[in-house]
Amino acid sequence: MLDKLFDSIGGDVVSSLTEKTGINLEQAKAVLPIAQDTMQTGLMDEVKSGNISGILGMLNSSGDALQSNSLFDKIKGMFLQNILSKLGLPESVAGMVAGTGMNSIVSSASNFLGGGGEVKKDDLMSKLDLGGMAGDIAKGMLKDKLGGIGKMFG
């Protein structure tokens, strides 16, 4: 789902991480798949709960507004835990990487999705294929419920 996005922004994120956190190039490159998995999980959770407006709010925030955004904070916390468990960086360094990385990712994603302007729902749904994902989630939920009904009569 986020492959195109991370292909587009990966170089900028790696540069930002090496410049601002002091980690080396290999470590910064190792952060990208962790960031992608974390973002995918965080966004999937929000799509499942129907919080598309929350995703848009995060993507259309910057500076202090982004730092105080609850969804950003939630995903950044998940990212920090994943960095700590998968890369073994010291907690202080992992905290800088999570903050700098998530800032860079959300900022770059906003530019990618919004074309330099505001990210709109249609752009979000089509460029990240969230519409297809939401449909798949709904089908799975319906199938589970119908499967249970079928067993009651079967």
MARMI-961092 format. One record per atom (N, C-alpha, C): residue in three letters; x, y, z. Coordinates in pm, whole numbers, plus 32768, in hexadecimal, padded with zeros to 4 digits. Layout:
<pts>
AlaXYZ ...
</pts>
This chain:
<pts>
Met80527F898000 Met800080008000 Met8057807E8000 Leu80C1807E804B Leu811480F58057 Leu819480ED8003 Asp819D80887FAD Asp821780747F5F Asp823B80ED7F0A Lys81DB81207EBE Lys81F581947E67 Lys821F820D7EBA Leu81DA82207F27 Leu81F982917F7F Leu828982887FB1 Phe82AF82147FE9 Phe833482078021 Phe83A082057FB5 Asp838081D37F3E Asp83DF81DD7ECE Asp83FA826F7EAE Ser839282C07EB6 Ser839D834E7E95 Ser83E6839F7F00 Ile83CD83817F7F Ile840183D57FEB Ile847A839A8033 Gly849C831E8017 Gly850582D88062 Gly858983228069 Gly85B783597FF8 Gly863783A17FF7 Gly863684198052 Asp85C984658050 Asp85BF84DA80A7 Asp85BE84B4813B Val85798447815A Val8571841A81E5 Val85FB83EC8215 Val8641839E81C3 Val86C6836F81E8 Val872483E581FE Ser8720844881A4 Ser877584BF81B3 Ser875585098234 Ser86D7851A8251 Ser86AE855F82CA Ser86DF85158347 Leu86D284908344 Leu86FC844283B8 Leu8792844A83CF Thr87E184408365 Thr887384448377 Thr88A184CF83A1 Glu88618538836C Glu888985C0838D Glu886185E9841B Lys87EA85C18444 Lys87B485F684C2 Lys87C3859B853B Thr87E1851A8526 Thr87E584BF8599 Thr886F848485B2 Gly88C8848E8550 Gly894E84578561 Gly895C83C38544 Ile88F08382851A Ile88FE82F584F5 Ile894082ED846B Asn897E827B844E Asn89C2826F83CD Asn89608247835E Leu8990824682E4 Leu893C822D826F Leu88FA81A48274 Glu8944813E829D Glu890B80B782A4 Glu889A80AF830A Gln88AF80EF837E Gln884780F183E4 Gln87CB813B83B1 Ala87E281AB836E Ala877181FA833A Ala872381A982D3 Lys876A8161827E Lys8726810D821B Lys86D9809B825E Ala870D806782CD Ala86CA7FFD8317 Ala864A802F835B Val864280B08372 Val85CC80EC83B2 Val855580EF8352 Leu856F80FE82D0 Leu8501810F8270 Leu849A809E8271 Pro84C2801D8268 Pro845A7FB6826B Pro840D7FB282EF Ile84527FD5835C Ile840E7FDB83DE Ile83A8804C83DD Ala83D080BD83A4 Ala8374812F839A Ala82FC810C8342 Gln831580CA82D2 Gln82A980A78277 Gln8247804782BA Asp827B7FE182FD Asp82237F828344 Asp81D37FC883B1 Thr8215802283FA Thr81D2806A8465 Thr816380C4842E Met8183810F83C4 Met811E81668388 Met80A981148352 Gln80C880A58311 Gln805D805282DA Gln8002801E8349 Thr803D7FEE83B5 Thr7FED7FBD8425 Thr7F9A802D8462 Gly7FD9809F8479 Gly7F92811184B5 Gly7F208143845D Leu7F3A814E83DC Leu7ED1817C8381 Leu7E6281158371 Met7E878094836C Met7E22802A8362 Met7DC4802E83DB Asp7DFE80418452 Asp7DAB804984CB Asp7D4680BB84BF Glu7D75812D848B Glu7D1D81A1847F Glu7CB2818B8413 Val7CD8814B83A5 Val7C76812E833B Val7C0D80CE8370 Lys7C39806883B9 Lys7BDC800683F1 Lys7B7880478450 Ser7BA780AD8499 Ser7B4D80F084F6 Ser7AFF816284B4 Gly7B1881788431 Gly7ACF81DF83E7 Gly7B04826A83FC Asn7B808277842A Asn7BB882FA844B Asn7C08833783D8 Ile7BCB83418364 Ile7C0D837F82F1 Ile7C278413830E Ser7BCC84538355 Ser7BE084E08375 Ser7C5A84F383D0 Gly7C7384938427 Gly7CE9849A847D Gly7D6A848E842D Ile7D6A843683C9 Ile7DDF84288371 Ile7DF584AA8326 Leu7D8984E282EF Leu7D94856082A6 Leu7DC485D08302 Gly7D9285D2837C Gly7DBD863883DC Gly7E52863083F7 Met7E8585B68404 Met7F1485A6841B Met7F6485D383A1 Leu7F3A85A7832B Leu7F8585C782B1 Leu7F80865C828F Asn7F1986A182BC Asn7F0C873082A0 Asn7F3E87878313 Ser7F85874B8371 Ser7FBF879583E1 Ser805587A583CB Ser808C880A8408 Ser811E881B8405 Ser814888648483 Gly81C98863849D Gly81FE88AB8510 Gly81C1887E8593 Asp819C88DF85E6 Asp816388C1866A Asp80DF88758660 Ala8091889485F9 Ala8011884F85E8 Ala802887BA85CF Leu808F87988584 Leu80AE870B856B Leu80DE86CA85EC Gln8134870E8635 Gln816A86D686B1 Gln80FC86BB8719 Ser809087088716 Ser802586F48777 Ser7FB286A0873E Asn7FC1866C86C4 Asn7F5B86188686 Asn7F5E858E86C7 Ser7EEC856086F8 Ser7EE784E28742 Ser7F09846986EA Leu7EE1846A866C Leu7F0183FA8614 Leu7F9783F685F7 Phe7FD1846A85DE Phe8061847285C9 Phe80AB843B8643 Asp8080846386B9 Asp80BF84378734 Asp80B283A08745 Lys803F83698724 Lys802782D9872F Lys8084828D86D0 Ile808C82B78652 Ile80E0827185F1 Ile817482838612 Lys819A82F98640 Lys822583118668 Lys824B82B686DD Gly81F082A1873A Gly8209824787AB Gly821A81B6877D Met81C7818C871E Met81D5810686E6 Met825B80F8869F Phe828181618656 Phe82FE8163860D Phe83748157866E Leu837081A286DA Leu83DA819C873F Leu83EA810E8775 Gln837B80D08799 Gln8381804787CE Gln83BB7FE68767 Asn83937FF686E9 Asn83C77F9E867F Asn845C7FB38669 Ile84898030866F Ile8519804D8660 Ile8567800D86D3 Leu8535801E874C Leu85797FE687C0 Leu85847F4E87B7 Ser85187F0D878E Ser85197E7B878B Ser85637E418711 Lys85647E8986A3 Lys859E7E518628 Lys862C7E81860A Leu86517EF88636 Leu86D67F2B8617 Leu87347F2F868E Gly86FC7F2B8704 Gly87507F2A877B Gly879C7FAB8793 Leu876A801A8760 Leu87AA809B877A Leu878E80C4880A Pro87E981128846 Pro87CC814688CD Pro8749819788C9 Glu870281978938 Glu867E81D8893B Glu8683826B8915 Ser86EC82B3893F Ser86F48342891E Ser870583558887 Val875583018848 Val8768830B87B7 Val86E982DE876F Ala86AE8271879E Ala8632823F8761 Ala85C482A88769 Gly85BE82F387D6 Gly855B835D87E5 Gly856F83CC877E Met85EE83F18769 Met860A84578702 Met85E884238677 Val860983A5865D Val85EC836985DA Val8556836285C3 Ala850B83398629 Ala8479832F861B Ala843C83B88601 Gly8465841C864D Gly842F84A3863B Gly845484E085B6 Thr84D584DC8596 Thr850585168519 Thr84CD84C984A2 Gly84D0844484AC Gly849F83F1843E Gly840C84068423 Met83BB8405848C Met832B84158479 Met830B84A08446 Asn835085068478 Asn833E858E8444 Asn835B859383AF Ser83CB855B8388 Ser83F4855C82FC Ser8392850D82A6 Ile8367849B82D7 Ile830B8445828B Ile8285848A8277 Val824C84C182E2 Val81C8850282D7 Val81D1857D827D Ser823B85CB828D Ser824D86428239 Ser825C861C81A5 Ser82B185BA818A Ser82C5858D8100 Ser8247854C80C8 Ala820184FF811C Ala818484BF80F0 Ala811C852880CD Ser81168592811D Ser80B685FE8102 Ser80D1863E807B Asn81518659805F Asn817586937FDE Asn815786337F6C Phe817585B37F7E Phe815D854D7F19 Phe80C7853F7EFC Leu807885377F66 Leu7FE8851E7F57 Leu7F9A859A7F2E Gly7FC7860E7F5F Gly7F7D86897F44 Gly7FB886DC7ED4 Gly802386AC7E96 Gly806186F87E2A Gly809087817E57 Gly80BC878C7ED4 Gly80E9880C7F08 Gly807B885D7F4A Gly7FFF882F7F3F Gly7F8E88747F7D Gly7F4F881B7FE7 Glu7ED288388005 Glu7E8A87EB8069 Glu7E6C875E8035 Val7E7D86FB808B Val7E5C86718069 Val7DC586638076 Lys7D868636800B Lys7CF586238009 Lys7CD5858E8012 Lys7C5C856F803C Lys7C3384E4804F Lys7C4584927FD0 Asp7C1E84C77F5D Asp7C2A847B7EE1 Asp7CBB84597EC2 Asp7D1684BA7ED9 Asp7DA584A17EC2 Asp7DD784327F1F Leu7DB1843C7F9B Leu7DDA83DA7FFF Leu7DA7834F7FD9 Met7D2A83467FB8 Met7CED82C57F99 Met7D2A82877F1B Ser7D3F82D77EB4 Ser7D71829F7E37 Ser7E0782867E39 Lys7E5682E57E69 Lys7EE882D57E64 Lys7F1C826D7EC5 Leu7ED882587F34 Leu7F0181F17F93 Leu7EAB81757F8A Asp7E4E81727F2B Asp7DF481027F16 Asp7DA580E17F96 Leu7D8181497FE1 Leu7D338133805A Leu7CA4810C803A Gly7C7181387FC8 Gly7BEA81107FA2 Gly7BE2807A7F90 Gly7C4480407F4B Gly7C487FB07F38 Gly7C5B7F687FBB Met7CAF7FA08012 Met7CC77F628093 Met7C487F6680E8 Ala7C037FD780E7 Ala7B887FE28135 Ala7B217F7E8104 Gly7B1A7F6E8080 Gly7ABD7F0B8046 Gly7AE27E7E8070 Asp7B627E5C806E Asp7B8F7DD78097 Asp7B6E7DBD812A Ile7B827E23817D Ile7B647E16820C Ile7ACF7DFC821F Ala7A7C7E4A81D8 Ala79EB7E3A81E4 Ala79BF7DAF81B4 Lys79F87D818145 Lys79D67CFB8112 Lys79FA7C908177 Gly7A727C9D81B4 Gly7A9D7C3B8217 Gly7A417C388290 Met7A197CAE82BE Met79BF7CB68332 Met79387C7A8310 Leu79057C998299 Leu78847C64826F Leu788A7BCE8260 Lys78F67B9B8226 Lys79077B0C8213 Lys79087AC5829A Asp79507AFD82FB Asp79547AC28381 Asp78C97ABB83BE Lys787E7B2883B0 Lys77F87B2B83EA Lys779A7ACC83A1 Leu77A07ACB831D Leu774A7A7282D0 Leu777179E082E5 Gly77F279C882F6 Gly781F793F8310 Gly77E3790A8390 Gly77DB795D83F5 Gly779E79358474 Gly770A791B8466 Ile76C5796B8414 Ile7635795583FD Ile762078D383B3 Gly767778B9834F Gly766C783E8302 Gly767B77C3835A Lys76D277CA83BB Lys76E9775A8415 Lys76707742846D Met762977B08491 Met75B277A284E5 Met75457754849C Phe753B77668418 Phe74D2772583CB Phe750476A58386 Gly7585768F8389 Gly75C17623833C Gly75CA75A58383 
</pts>
